[in-house]
């Protein structure tokens, strides 16, 4: 598959991009190189490779939620413009 300057102009128009003549030439060459590389990858035999959604193994790194009392909460509350019963008080923003 190859890409033409006309293809680049079409996509730029869809994306509402104004490209200079030099940028059109540059992007045409860069996209052509990407497509050539994709053609190379298509030739690789992957018949023995299991499908995967990620390239590296991942483990669940989440921990259980645990409520912990913050000892310095008074320092934080001193910065609150308004507070009520130890909580930040904010103005209603939904009408």
C-alpha positions as CSV (number, residue, x, y, z in Angstrom):
1,X,0.0,0.0,0.0
2,X,1.3,3.5,-0.7
3,X,0.2,6.9,0.3
4,X,0.1,9.9,-2.0
5,X,0.3,13.6,-1.4
6,X,-3.4,13.8,-2.2
7,X,-4.1,11.3,0.6
8,X,-2.2,13.6,3.0
9,X,-4.1,16.6,1.8
10,X,-7.4,14.7,2.3
11,X,-6.6,13.7,5.8
12,X,-5.3,17.1,6.7
13,X,-8.6,18.6,5.5
14,X,-10.6,16.1,7.6
15,X,-8.5,17.1,10.6
16,X,-8.9,20.8,9.8
17,X,-5.1,21.2,9.5
18,X,-3.5,23.7,7.3
19,X,-0.2,22.3,6.1
20,X,2.5,24.0,4.2
21,X,3.8,22.5,0.9
22,X,6.9,21.3,2.8
23,X,4.9,19.7,5.6
24,X,2.8,17.9,3.0
25,X,5.9,16.5,1.4
26,X,7.4,15.6,4.8
27,X,4.3,13.8,6.0
28,X,3.8,12.0,2.8
29,X,7.3,10.5,3.1
30,X,6.9,9.7,6.8
31,X,3.6,8.0,6.3
32,X,5.0,6.1,3.3
33,X,7.8,4.8,5.5
34,X,5.4,3.7,8.2
35,X,3.3,1.8,5.7
36,X,6.4,0.1,4.3
37,X,7.3,-1.0,7.8
38,X,3.8,-2.3,8.4
39,X,4.2,-4.4,5.2
40,X,7.4,-5.8,6.6
41,X,5.6,-6.7,9.8
42,X,2.8,-8.4,7.9
43,X,5.4,-10.9,6.5
44,X,6.5,-12.1,10.0
45,X,5.2,-15.6,10.9
46,X,3.2,-15.2,14.1
47,X,1.3,-18.6,13.8
48,X,2.9,-19.9,17.0
49,X,2.2,-16.7,19.0
50,X,-0.9,-16.5,21.2
51,X,-3.0,-13.4,20.9
52,X,-2.5,-10.9,23.6
53,X,-3.9,-7.5,24.6
54,X,-0.6,-6.3,26.2
55,X,3.0,-6.8,25.2
56,X,4.3,-7.4,28.8
57,X,2.9,-9.4,31.7
58,X,0.9,-7.3,34.2
59,X,-0.1,-8.2,37.7
60,X,-2.8,-6.5,39.8
61,X,-1.0,-3.8,41.8
62,X,-4.1,-2.6,43.6
63,X,-4.3,-2.9,47.3
64,X,-7.4,-3.1,49.4
65,X,-9.0,0.2,50.3
66,X,-8.5,1.0,54.0
67,X,-9.8,4.0,55.8
68,X,-7.0,5.6,57.8
69,X,-7.3,8.6,60.1
70,X,-4.9,11.3,59.1
71,X,-3.3,12.7,62.2
72,X,-2.6,16.2,60.7
73,X,-6.1,16.8,59.5
74,X,-6.4,20.0,61.6
75,X,-3.6,21.5,59.6
76,X,-5.5,20.8,56.4
77,X,-8.8,22.1,57.8
78,X,-7.1,25.4,58.8
79,X,-6.7,26.1,55.1
80,X,-10.4,25.6,54.3
81,X,-12.3,28.8,53.6
82,X,-15.4,27.2,55.2
83,X,-15.9,24.1,57.2
84,X,-18.6,22.3,59.0
85,X,-18.3,19.4,61.4
86,X,-14.7,18.7,60.4
87,X,-15.5,18.7,56.7
88,X,-14.9,21.1,53.9
89,X,-17.9,23.2,53.1
90,X,-18.4,24.1,49.4
91,X,-21.0,26.1,47.6
92,X,-23.6,24.2,45.6
93,X,-22.7,24.2,41.9
94,X,-25.7,22.3,40.5
95,X,-28.8,24.5,40.0
